[in-house]
Amino acid sequence: QVQVAESGGGLVQPGESLRLSCAASVSIFSIYNVAWFRQALGKQRELVAQIGISSPTNYADSVKGRFTISRDNAKKTVYLQMNALKPEDTAIYYCGLKRRGESTVVYWGQGTQVTVSS
């Protein structure tokens, strides 16, 4: 059974930073596209950042310049470095793996809570 586990969430003040981790137990991690999503209370789930097999990246406009997604295939882990956090970043953050050529997430993590508040 494939396991995807997010970690690193917590409570921080505006302007502070967090680094989220997403570790996956797939046999060959390097063949998956990996994305971070978030869902705030009362809002739809949204794509935050994505990293491809050859490491191209894309970001939601709301986080560009503040968040950085990266991957370490040897550790089967994807990271989301979140700087200059704002209260509107408060959400549950989810990691998802996609197969090449597919738009549907095939493996989901259970999520980690990020709260940005004074």
Secondary structure by P-SEA (a helix, b strand, c coil): cbbbbbcbbbbbcccbbbbbbbbbccccccccccbbbbbcccccccccccccccccccccccccccbbbbbcccccbbbbbbcccccccccbbbbbbbccccccccccccbbbbbbcc
